[in-house]
């Protein structure tokens, strides 16, 4: 996973593709029926994060952030948009297990994406 730093924060960049994935999750901002990709993230110190999703092609993306011990349980953020990009900005996280879910708004909204997570000290 590429790791970098800029403007006082560290970031990771991950690329993926939701094509062929199943639909397992939906957030409060979206009754999504598109394919999901799930990324797990362990947070050891209190941080603020920006999560940015860039979805390729004509697909309509949705982005969710959940907290949970072994599976996504508590929604921390949700953003769905028709613009090809989605983001959660300035989300404060306490230590624990988190799940970032990349989703398509409806069946057939799938494809490649770039996910960037920037961590800022609290």
Rosetta blueprint (number, residue, H / E / L):
1 X L
2 X E
3 X E
4 X E
5 X E
6 X E
7 X L
8 X L
9 X E
10 X E
11 X E
12 X E
13 X E
14 X E
15 X E
16 X E
17 X E
18 X L
19 X L
20 X L
21 X L
22 X L
23 X L
24 X L
25 X L
26 X L
27 X L
28 X L
29 X L
30 X L
31 X L
32 X L
33 X L
34 X L
35 X L
36 X E
37 X E
38 X E
39 X E
40 X E
41 X E
42 X E
43 X E
44 X L
45 X L
46 X L
47 X E
48 X E
49 X E
50 X E
51 X E
52 X E
53 X E
54 X E
55 X E
56 X L
57 X L
58 X L
59 X L
60 X L
61 X E
62 X E
63 X E
64 X E
65 X E
66 X E
67 X E
68 X L
69 X L
70 X L
71 X L
72 X L
73 X L
74 X E
75 X E
76 X E
77 X E
78 X E
79 X E
80 X E
81 X L
82 X L
83 X L
84 X L
85 X E
86 X E
87 X E
88 X E
89 X E
90 X E
91 X E
92 X E
93 X E
94 X L
95 X L
96 X E
97 X E
98 X E
99 X E
100 X E
101 X E
102 X E
103 X E
104 X E
105 X L
106 X L
107 X L
108 X L
109 X L
110 X L
111 X L
112 X E
113 X E
114 X E
115 X E
116 X E
117 X E
118 X E
119 X E
120 X E
121 X E
122 X L
